[in-house]
Amino acid sequence: MAPANAIDASSYANLDEVVTKRLSLALRIDVAGRRLCDDSTATLTLFARVAGVAAATLDIRGLDILEVTDAADGAPLDYAVVPVAGKLGGTLRIAMPPKFAAGADATATVVVRYTTDGLGGEGGAGGACGWLTAAQTASGAHPFVFTQSEAIHARSIFPCQDTPSVKFPYTTSLTVRSPLVAVASALAVGDPVSVSGPGGGGWVRYLFEQVVPVPAYLVAFAAGELVSRDLSPRCRVWAQPSSIEAAAYEFAEVESLLSTAEKIAGPYVWSRYDLLTLPASFPYGGMENPCLTFVTPTLLAGDRSLVSVVAHEIAHSWSGNLVTSASWTHFWLNEGFTVFLERRIIESLHGSGVAGLSTYAGRQALGDYVSSVGESHAYTALEPVLVDDTDPDDAFSVVPYERGYNFLLHLRQLLTPGDDPAPFDAFLRYYFSRFARRSITSDDLRQALAQYFPDSAATLAAVDWQAWLKAPGGLPSTVSVDESLLHQAHALATAWVATTKSVDRVAAATAAAVAAAATEGLAGWPAAQLCAFLQHIGALTSTTRGGTPLDSSVVSALDTAGHFNDCRNSEVRALWLRVALAAHYDPAVANAKLFLTSQGRMKFVRPLYRLLASVYPGGGMARALFEEHRDRLHSIAAKMIEKDFADQSAVGAVA
């Protein structure tokens, strides 16, 4: 089924004719039952963009529509449901009141009452909701739910125009069973109230309001056993009771990140910046929901070495949330600007060398992706063409992040040459102010550049927009960045690998001498540099690239030098385990088992299970560990790991 509009191929809504002006959600969430109860409602105020509109078509997926009424008088409205219209879900077509068709400025408010099937899978609210059993939480006492609606999963929570091109303020009431606590991507209004519900009492209602217009994918909530700690007058962290103190310590400096971002990008408009540290089984890295960023507990390193990761989510407060791409084809405007602002924050706080490490790692990731899919693949273009009925998740990759960032870096070099970032920072503030609360395209950016840099018309005319935006492949060009810390890391990595090669099985004493010489330098390195160091060792010793793993005695000396096996920084730890397990370094096995069973982030658990299965004969150790602990994993993670075990090409020869 083709979309009902010419604005966004990922939505069936008639966006050309109707636009949402306000949303009010009232959800009763049966977390244990994995469902939205049958008194849940979505109240939408709709605006006619043109005269003569007889109906509004909304996106849905897995919603059981019970009734639709006119909010003005409670009169029932005719409606038609197509449960599955195509890969993007289904549609709810509502006949509008007669006044709606009278003129282009007419509005109508409709109330849709609905429920979900309670299965928590692809049908029902499972498309957006992550339902965790009590066993998948820290205490094991209560279930948990969180939403992940980007890109087009909001339609499985409420009927909507599920497109980034439409933004609206919203209110929501979330009713959950006590003692669960509900939070949302909005500001809390008043205190929670005890209410009755199915089975009598024991229900608590929480109210929230978001006054800044947002697209449907940023309407988010979570509910579970939660407590909070204030970090500053406008920042707070939420977590499960057992991890709240660790989270409060880890994110104590978030206010500094936010203040730094404001200096670069302009005023923060969302009033609060709170963080929700999700249960350990949360399979993703994070989500930039307004007022309440969702983050992985793998950021809790105990030394604040990963808090800069939050810089990316903070940057989204301007790029993506305040200024939003008009469709998923233009998604790079969300992520490219966010990565650019993230690295400016890092540069401002930690120096150009640390920002350069991030840029290098991003370019490596982009190159790996392009190599894996082929340079001619359509999804390597910055603006991929999403044909009718294409799920934008299928096109998701590192491309909009890193190719987008490098394009902006290219524009900065052309328009504000020199090492001073301030002139382009001033353009960023202009850009975020000009397009605040709007959804835009690449053409809007192009016009803003022309108007802000009127004396650079010839320079802008020479920019190869076609090559950057439309053409597939790698980067058309690169801008040099500070790679001083990178070169230092690579030089030391090369020295360690050369030590192994200098003798067939390097003596432990020789390796220890090398380690002693390196110890003083490693102790003062930032985590990003340690990652670059370990990653380069991994690349140089990769058997798939013709390398030879380090001898276990060398790895032992390396561990003595850097204390890597005791490191709690998840990024460093994951890279260390790749090097150490490949060398059959015995102390790393226990470390790997603890890492795998203490968190469920797919970025870490999937490759680590694959590595264990390939390094240790038969894969029995990895399989047994997985089977013992799979109930604590999110269902998506367990499914993907199971697939990896079944895929001989992913795990090698598995018995």
C-alpha positions in Angstrom: 0.0 0.0 0.0 1.4 3.4 -1.0 1.4 6.2 1.5 -1.6 8.6 1.5 0.6 11.6 1.1 3.6 13.1 -0.8 5.4 14.2 2.4 6.6 11.1 4.1 6.7 7.6 2.4 6.9 6.0 5.9 3.4 7.1 6.9 -0.1 6.2 5.5 -1.6 9.3 7.1 -3.1 12.0 4.7 -0.5 14.5 5.8 -1.3 16.8 2.8 -4.8 17.4 4.1 -4.7 17.0 7.9 -2.2 17.9 10.6 -2.2 17.1 14.4 -2.1 20.1 16.6 -2.4 18.5 20.0 -2.4 15.1 21.6 -3.7 13.9 25.0 -3.0 10.4 26.0 -4.7 8.5 28.8 -3.1 5.1 29.2 -3.7 2.4 31.8 -0.7 0.2 31.5 -0.9 -3.4 32.7 2.9 -4.0 32.9 2.7 -7.5 34.2 0.1 -8.4 31.5 2.1 -6.6 28.8 -0.8 -4.6 27.5 -2.6 -1.2 27.3 -5.9 -1.7 29.0 -9.3 -1.1 27.2 -9.9 2.3 28.8 -6.8 3.8 27.1 -7.6 6.8 24.9 -5.9 9.1 22.5 -7.5 12.5 22.1 -6.2 14.3 18.9 -6.9 17.8 17.9 -6.8 17.8 14.1 -6.5 20.8 11.7 -7.6 20.8 8.1 -4.8 22.0 5.8 -7.2 22.3 2.9 -10.9 22.7 2.4 -13.2 19.7 1.7 -11.4 17.1 3.9 -14.0 14.5 4.8 -11.7 12.1 6.8 -8.4 11.8 8.6 -6.3 8.7 8.2 -4.0 7.7 11.0 -1.2 5.2 11.4 -1.8 2.2 13.7 -0.1 -1.1 14.3 -1.5 -3.8 16.5 -4.1 -1.6 18.1 -7.7 -2.9 18.8 -9.9 0.2 18.1 -13.0 0.1 20.3 -14.7 3.4 19.5 -14.2 6.9 18.1 -16.1 9.9 19.3 -16.3 13.6 18.8 -14.8 15.3 21.9 -17.1 18.3 21.4 -20.4 16.4 22.1 -19.4 12.7 22.6 -21.2 11.7 19.4 -19.8 8.6 17.8 -17.8 9.0 14.6 -17.7 6.5 11.7 -14.4 4.9 11.3 -12.7 2.1 9.3 -9.7 0.0 10.4 -7.3 -1.8 8.1 -5.2 -3.8 10.6 -2.4 -4.4 8.2 -2.0 -2.1 5.2 1.6 -3.1 4.4 5.0 -3.4 6.1 4.4 -0.1 7.9 1.3 -1.4 9.8 -2.3 -0.5 9.3 -4.6 2.5 9.2 -7.5 4.1 11.1 -9.7 6.2 8.9 -12.0 8.5 10.8 -14.9 10.4 9.2 -14.6 14.0 10.3 -17.5 16.1 11.6 -19.2 18.2 8.8 -17.6 21.5 10.0 -14.1 20.0 9.3 -14.7 20.0 5.6 -16.0 23.6 5.6 -12.7 25.4 5.4 -8.9 25.1 5.5 -8.7 26.4 9.1 -11.2 24.0 10.6 -10.3 21.9 13.6 -11.9 18.8 15.2 -11.0 16.9 18.3 -11.5 13.2 18.2 -11.3 10.6 21.0 -10.1 7.1 20.1 -10.5 4.4 22.7 -8.5 1.3 22.2 -6.5 -1.6 23.7 -3.7 -3.9 22.6 -3.7 -7.7 22.2 -1.5 -8.2 25.3 1.0 -10.4 23.5 3.9 -7.9 23.6 5.1 -9.0 20.2 5.0 -7.5 16.8 1.3 -7.1 17.0 0.1 -5.0 20.0 2.2 -2.5 21.8 5.3 -4.7 21.6 6.4 -2.8 18.5 7.3 0.1 20.7 7.2 -1.3 24.2 10.0 -3.3 25.8 8.3 -5.5 28.3 10.7 -6.8 30.9 9.7 -9.6 33.4 10.5 -9.2 37.0 13.4 -11.6 36.5 15.0 -9.2 34.1 15.2 -6.4 36.7 17.7 -5.9 39.5 15.4 -6.8 42.4 13.5 -9.5 40.6 10.4 -8.2 42.3 8.5 -6.2 39.7 8.1 -6.1 35.9 9.3 -3.1 33.8 8.2 -1.4 30.6 9.9 1.2 28.4 9.1 2.6 25.0 11.4 2.9 21.9 9.3 4.5 19.2 12.0 5.7 16.7 11.5 5.4 13.8 7.9 4.5 13.2 6.8 2.5 16.3 4.7 5.2 18.0 1.8 3.9 15.9 1.8 0.8 18.1 1.2 2.9 21.2 -1.5 5.3 19.9 -3.2 6.2 16.7 -1.2 9.0 15.2 0.4 10.7 12.2 3.6 8.8 12.7 6.0 11.0 10.9 8.7 13.5 11.9 7.1 16.1 9.7 4.2 16.7 12.2 5.0 18.1 15.7 2.6 18.8 18.5 2.5 19.5 22.2 1.1 16.6 24.3 -0.2 15.7 27.7 -0.4 12.2 29.1 -1.8 10.4 32.1 -0.1 7.1 32.9 -1.9 4.7 35.2 0.1 1.8 36.6 -0.2 -0.6 39.6 1.6 0.5 42.8 4.4 0.3 43.6 5.5 0.9 40.0 6.5 4.5 39.2 5.8 6.0 35.7 8.0 8.6 34.0 7.6 10.3 30.6 9.3 12.5 28.0 7.5 15.5 29.5 7.3 17.5 32.7 5.5 16.0 35.7 2.3 17.8 36.7 1.3 17.6 40.4 1.6 14.5 42.6 0.6 11.0 41.6 -3.0 10.1 42.6 -4.4 6.7 43.7 -7.3 5.6 41.5 -9.5 2.5 41.1 -9.3 0.2 38.2 -9.6 -3.4 37.1 -9.5 -5.6 40.2 -10.2 -2.6 42.5 -7.6 -0.3 44.0 -3.8 -0.4 43.8 -3.5 1.8 40.7 -1.7 5.2 40.7 -2.0 7.9 38.0 0.8 10.1 36.9 0.3 13.3 34.9 2.8 14.9 32.4 2.8 17.8 30.0 5.1 18.6 27.1 4.6 22.2 25.9 7.3 22.1 23.2 5.9 20.4 20.0 7.4 17.0 19.3 6.9 14.3 16.6 5.1 11.1 17.5 8.4 9.1 17.9 9.4 11.3 20.9 6.3 10.5 22.9 7.8 8.1 25.4 7.3 6.6 28.8 8.6 4.0 31.2 7.3 2.4 34.4 8.9 0.2 37.0 10.5 0.1 40.4 12.1 3.5 40.2 13.6 6.1 42.5 15.4 9.4 41.7 18.2 11.6 42.8 18.6 15.3 42.0 21.9 16.2 40.2 21.2 20.0 39.8 18.1 22.3 39.9 17.2 21.0 36.4 18.8 17.6 36.2 17.8 14.4 37.9 18.6 10.7 37.5 16.1 7.8 37.7 17.1 4.2 38.3 16.2 1.0 40.1 16.9 1.3 43.9 20.0 -1.0 43.7 21.7 1.2 41.1 20.5 4.7 42.0 23.6 5.7 44.0 26.0 4.5 41.3 23.9 6.3 38.7 23.9 9.5 40.7 27.6 9.4 41.1 28.3 8.6 37.4 26.1 11.4 36.1 26.9 14.0 38.7 28.6 16.2 36.0 25.7 16.2 33.5 24.9 19.8 34.3 28.4 20.7 33.1 27.8 19.0 29.8 24.4 20.7 29.4 25.8 24.1 30.2 28.6 23.6 27.7 26.1 22.6 25.0 24.1 25.8 25.6 27.2 27.9 25.0 27.6 26.3 21.6 24.0 25.7 20.5 21.9 28.3 22.3 19.3 28.2 25.1 18.0 24.8 26.4 14.2 25.0 25.9 13.0 21.8 27.6 13.2 23.0 31.2 14.5 19.7 32.6 17.2 17.3 31.5 16.6 14.0 33.4 18.2 10.6 32.8 16.6 7.2 33.2 19.0 4.4 33.7 17.2 1.3 32.5 17.6 -2.2 33.8 20.7 -4.2 32.9 18.7 -6.2 30.3 18.1 -3.0 28.2 19.5 -4.1 24.9 20.2 -0.6 23.4 22.6 2.3 24.1 20.2 5.1 24.7 17.3 7.3 23.3 17.1 11.0 23.4 13.5 11.4 24.6 12.9 15.1 25.5 13.2 15.9 29.2 14.1 12.2 29.9 17.0 10.5 28.1 16.9 6.7 28.3 20.4 5.3 28.9 22.0 1.9 29.1 23.4 0.9 32.6 26.6 0.0 30.8 27.6 3.7 31.2 28.0 3.1 35.0 31.7 2.6 34.9 32.3 3.8 38.4 34.8 6.5 37.3 32.7 8.8 35.1 34.8 7.7 32.1 31.7 7.2 29.9 29.6 10.2 30.9 30.7 12.0 27.7 28.6 9.4 25.9 25.6 11.4 27.3 26.9 14.4 25.2 25.3 12.8 22.2 21.9 12.5 23.8 22.2 16.1 25.2 23.0 17.3 21.7 19.8 15.8 20.5 18.0 18.4 22.6 18.7 20.8 19.8 19.3 18.5 16.8 16.4 16.1 16.2 14.2 17.2 19.1 14.0 20.9 18.6 14.9 21.0 14.9 13.7 17.8 13.3 14.1 16.2 9.9 10.9 16.3 7.9 11.1 12.7 6.9 13.4 9.7 7.5 15.1 10.3 4.2 16.5 13.5 5.8 17.4 11.7 9.0 21.0 12.8 8.6 19.9 16.3 9.7 19.0 14.8 13.1 22.1 12.7 13.6 24.8 14.5 11.6 24.2 17.7 13.5 24.0 15.8 16.8 27.4 14.1 16.2 28.8 17.5 15.2 27.6 19.1 18.4 28.6 16.1 20.5 32.2 16.4 19.3 32.2 20.1 19.9 31.1 19.5 23.5 33.9 16.9 23.9 36.4 19.2 22.3 35.4 22.1 24.6 35.6 19.9 27.7 38.5 17.5 26.9 40.4 19.0 24.0 40.7 18.5 20.3 42.7 15.3 20.7 39.9 13.4 22.4 37.4 14.7 19.8 39.8 13.5 17.1 39.7 10.0 18.5 35.9 10.1 18.2 36.1 11.3 14.6 38.6 8.6 13.7 36.5 5.9 15.2 33.5 7.2 13.4 35.2 7.2 10.1 36.4 3.6 10.7 32.9 2.5 11.5 31.6 4.2 8.4 34.2 2.6 6.2 33.4 -0.9 7.7 29.7 -0.4 7.0 30.3 0.7 3.4 32.7 -2.3 2.9 30.1 -4.7 4.3 27.2 -3.7 2.1 29.1 -2.4 -1.0 29.8 1.1 -2.2 26.9 1.1 -4.6 24.3 0.2 -2.0 21.5 2.7 -1.8 21.6 2.9 1.9 25.2 4.3 1.9 23.8 7.6 0.5 23.2 10.4 3.0 19.7 10.7 1.7 18.5 7.2 1.0 15.4 6.8 -1.2 12.8 5.1 1.0 10.3 3.7 -1.5 6.7 3.1 -0.6 6.2 0.6 2.2 9.9 0.6 3.2 10.5 0.5 7.0 13.1 3.2 7.7 14.6 0.8 10.3 15.8 -1.2 7.3 18.0 1.8 6.2 19.3 2.5 9.6 23.1 2.6 9.9 26.1 4.7 10.8 25.8 6.6 7.6 23.5 9.5 8.7 25.7 9.9 11.8 29.2 9.9 10.4 28.7 10.9 6.8 26.5 13.7 8.0 29.0 14.8 10.5 31.8 14.8 8.0 29.7 16.8 5.5 29.2 19.5 8.2 32.9 19.4 9.0 33.5 19.9 5.2 31.1 22.9 5.2 32.7 24.4 8.2 36.2 24.2 6.7 34.9 25.9 3.5 32.9 28.7 5.2 35.0 29.4 8.3 38.6 28.3 7.5 41.0 28.2 10.4 41.2 26.5 13.7 38.7 28.7 15.6 35.3 26.9 15.9 33.5 30.0 17.1 32.3 31.3 13.7 30.6 28.1 12.8 29.2 27.7 16.3 27.5 31.1 15.7 25.9 29.6 12.6 24.7 26.6 14.7 23.0 29.0 17.1 21.3 30.7 14.1 20.3 27.4 12.6 18.7 26.1 15.8 17.0 29.4 16.5 15.7 29.8 12.9 14.2 26.3 12.6 13.2 25.7 16.3 10.0 23.6 16.6 10.0 22.9 12.9 10.7 19.9 10.7 13.0 20.6 7.8 14.8 19.2 4.7 18.3 19.5 3.3 17.1 22.3 1.1 16.2 24.3 4.3 19.8 23.9 5.5 21.1 25.0 2.1 19.0 28.2 2.2 20.1 28.9 5.8 23.7 28.6 4.9 23.2 31.0 1.9 21.5 33.6 4.1 23.9 33.4 7.0 27.0 33.5 4.8 26.0 35.9 2.1 29.6 36.6 1.1 30.2 33.0 0.5 27.8 32.4 -2.4 30.6 31.2 -4.8 31.9 28.8 -2.1 28.5 27.4 -1.5 27.8 27.1 -5.2 30.9 24.9 -5.6 29.8 22.4 -2.9 29.0 19.1 -4.5 25.6 18.6 -2.8 24.8 15.7 -5.2 27.9 13.8 -4.2 27.4 14.3 -0.5 23.7 13.8 -0.3 22.6 11.6 -3.1 25.5 9.5 -4.3 26.3 6.2 -2.5 29.7 5.1 -1.3 32.2 6.5 1.2 33.2 10.0 2.0 33.6 12.4 -1.0 36.4 14.1 1.0 37.7 14.3 4.5 38.9 17.2 6.7 41.9 16.6 8.9 41.4 16.6 12.7 43.7 16.4 15.7 45.0 12.8 15.6 47.8 13.3 18.1 46.3 11.0 20.7 45.4 8.5 18.0 48.9 8.3 16.7 50.3 7.8 20.2 47.8 5.0 20.8 48.6 3.3 17.5 52.4 3.6 18.0 52.2 1.8 21.3 49.8 -0.8 19.9 52.2 -1.4 17.0 55.1 -1.8 19.5 53.3 -4.5 21.5 52.4 -6.4 18.3 56.0 -6.1 17.0 57.2 -7.6 20.3 55.2 -10.7 19.6 56.5 -10.9 16.0 60.2 -10.4 17.0 60.3 -13.8 18.6 57.9 -16.6 17.8 56.8 -17.0 21.4 58.0 -14.0 23.2 59.5 -14.7 26.6 57.4 -13.5 29.6 60.4 -11.5 30.8 60.7 -9.5 27.6 57.0 -8.8 27.5 57.1 -7.6 31.1 59.9 -5.2 30.2 57.8 -3.8 27.4 54.9 -3.5 29.8 56.9 -1.7 32.4 58.0 0.9 29.9 54.4 1.5 28.8 52.8 1.6 32.3 53.4 5.2 33.1 51.9 6.4 29.9 48.8 4.2 30.0 47.8 5.3 33.4 47.0 8.8 32.3 45.2 8.0 29.1 41.6 8.9 28.6 39.2 6.0 28.0 38.8 6.9 24.3 42.6 6.6 23.8 42.7 3.2 25.6 39.9 2.1 23.2 41.9 3.2 20.2 45.0 1.4 21.6 43.1 -1.9 22.1 41.2 -1.6 18.9 44.4 -1.2 16.9 46.0 -4.3 18.6 42.8 -6.2 17.7 43.1 -5.1 14.1 46.8 -5.9 13.8 46.4 -9.4 15.3 43.1 -10.3 13.6 43.4 -13.7 12.0 40.8 -12.7 9.3 43.3 -9.9 8.3 46.3 -12.2 8.3 47.5 -11.4 11.8 48.4 -13.6 14.7 46.9 -13.2 18.2 49.1 -12.1 21.0 50.8 -14.7 23.1 49.1 -15.2 26.5 52.3 -14.1 28.2 52.2 -10.8 26.3 48.6 -10.3 27.2 49.5 -11.0 30.9 52.1 -8.3 30.7 49.7 -5.9 29.0 47.2 -6.5 31.8 49.9 -5.7 34.4 50.6 -2.5 32.5 47.0 -1.3 32.1 45.0 -3.3 34.6 42.5 -4.0 31.8 41.0 -7.1 33.3 39.8 -5.0 36.3 38.4 -2.1 34.1 34.7 -1.4 34.5 34.5 0.9 31.5 32.3 -1.2 29.2 33.8 0.2 26.0 37.4 -0.6 27.1 36.3 -3.9 28.7 34.7 -5.1 25.5 37.8 -4.3 23.4 40.1 -5.8 26.0 38.2 -9.1 26.0 38.5 -9.4 22.3 42.3 -9.2 22.5 42.6 -11.3 25.7 40.2 -14.1 24.7 41.8 -14.5 21.3 45.1 -15.1 23.2 43.4 -17.6 25.5 44.3 -15.5 28.5 42.6 -17.5 31.3 41.8 -14.6 33.7 39.7 -13.0 30.9 37.3 -15.9 30.8 35.8 -15.2 34.2 35.7 -11.5 33.3 33.8 -12.3 30.1 31.3 -14.5 31.9 30.6 -11.8 34.4 30.3 -9.1 31.7 27.9 -11.2 29.7 25.6 -12.0 32.6 25.6 -8.6 34.3 24.2 -6.6 31.3 22.3 -7.3 28.1 23.3 -4.6 25.7 23.4 -6.2 22.3 26.5 -4.1 21.2 28.5 -6.1 23.8 26.8 -9.4 24.4 26.3 -10.5 20.7 29.9 -10.2 19.6 31.2 -11.5 22.9 29.1 -14.7 22.7 30.2 -15.1 19.1 33.9 -14.7 20.2 33.5 -17.2 23.1 31.9 -19.7 20.7 34.6 -19.4 18.1 37.7 -19.3 20.4 36.7 -22.2 22.7 36.2 -25.5 20.9 32.7 -26.5 20.1 31.1 -23.4 21.4 29.8 -25.3 24.4 30.9 -22.8 27.0 29.2 -19.9 25.3 26.0 -21.9 24.7 25.8 -23.2 28.3 26.3 -19.7 29.6 23.6 -18.3 27.3 21.1 -21.0 28.2 21.7 -20.5 31.9 21.1 -16.7 31.8 18.8 -16.2 28.7 15.8 -15.4 30.9 17.4 -12.2 32.1 18.0 -11.0 28.6 15.5 -8.9 26.6 13.6 -11.1 24.2 15.1 -9.2 21.2 18.6 -9.8 22.4 17.9 -13.5 23.2 16.5 -14.0 19.7 19.5 -12.4 18.0 22.0 -14.4 20.0 20.1 -17.6 19.3 20.3 -16.7 15.6 24.1 -16.1 15.9 24.6 -19.5 17.4 22.6 -21.1 14.6 24.6 -19.1 12.0 27.8 -21.1 11.3 29.4 -18.2 9.5 29.0 -16.0 12.6 30.4 -18.3 15.1 32.7 -20.6 13.1 32.4 -24.3 13.5 29.9 -24.8 16.3 29.3 -28.4 17.3 
